[in-house]
Amino acid sequence: MNRNTIPLGRILGIPVGLDPSWFLAFILITWMLASSYFPAEFKNWPVAQYWIVGGVTAVLFFASVLLHELGHSLVAHRYKIPVKSIALFIFGGVAQIEDEPPSAVSEFWVAISGPLVSFALAGMYFLLEIPFSDFVPALAAVRYLAFINGSLALFNLIPGFPLDGGRIFRAFLWSVTKSLRRATLVAVGVGRLIAFGFILFGVWQVLIGNLGNGLWIAFIGWFLENAAVGQAQQQALQDLLAGQVVYQAMRHDCPTIPEGLTLQELVDQHILGRGRRCFVVTGENNQIKGLATLHHIQQVPKSDWATTTASSIMMPTEKIRSVSPTTGLRVALKEMDRDGVNQLPVIEDGVLVGMLTREDVISFVRTRRELGSVI
């Protein structure tokens, strides 16, 4: 989960959090409901009631979005696909699914599960209008939630990658072409066309005087375009890393430091002027004790560097995840993402033979791209 995300807890073992942009979305939706939608549909309420019902409805809407993302996550777990986290943000929510689905069938069911949850919620809220018909504030909330969940499901079924509909479209292409790469590139291309359509339609709305809706539609199109480009870049990265192993990118000169070295000495002697960010901490007889990184040093106040030793900040050996020289680079990157680290020790037959960092992988990819290794 992004370090700026505000954690809310775990649901079925999945971390759930709020992106700071969620608060802006909450304010905008509450304002829209309290100042426009509810006053037009339900007359003569006290002003405070409009705002209270608007705020409660906004919270329930984002709860619906969370259930939509949980639908994706539960089906992903069914297919043994790890889900890193769920975050609610200005455009709704996103489940960070770590791996690509193993098959076109699993892609289809993971993608469609979210809209199915939203359709089910729309039906549930529609049916709740009957028992709440005499309690107008509740009726107003469930009527809007029925509408918005149905709209959310339909919007997500637009075949623009990375929307759910785009992923369903990719699953269909995958099943026909038998190639996830080809299906992804076609789905991304269609997704970008749809995103540009949103942008142009939004601009047209602005030009005819519908400023608010036009800007919002154009903003959605911009977001979809960026997401599609990001997916295309991710596919390009996977192409560059395909068949490549850790040994080709790792650095063989792995700096070691004694466990009694102070942080001030570490910074002065090994970091400043040399640019090193990761060190193997050794004890007696050069026994490996752990791993110390620039991130660990940053957690200690500078005033304590002179008295804090490397052994007190290091990650102990038993907690370090490592890779072998023959591990695929794509697998190694996934390990870094899963553990939230920027480097991995490379160990062969119990001996440390090098270190792999994200910078090493980026440099390797850049070199391959410059040499035109992938056609």
Buried (B, 14 or more C-beta within 10 A) or exposed (E): BEEEBBEBEEBEEBBBBBBEBBEEBBEBBBBBBBBEBBBEEBEEBEEEBBBBBBBBBBBBBBEBBBBBBBBBBBBBBEBEBBBBBBBBBBBBBBBBBEBBBEBBEBBBBBBBBBBBBBBBBBEBBBEBBEEBEEEEBBBBBBBBBBBBBBEBBBBBBBBBBBBBBBBBBBBBBBBEEEEBEBBBBBBBEBBBEBBBBBBEBBBEBBEEEBEEEBBBBBBBBBBBBEBBBEBBEEBBBBBBBEEBBBBBBBBEEBBEBBBEBBBBBBBEEBBEEEEBBBBBBBEEEEEBBBBBBBBBBEEBEEEEBEEBBBBBBBBEBEEBEBBBBEBBBBEBBBBBEEEEBBBBBBBBEEEBBBBBBBBBBEEBBEEBEEEEEEE
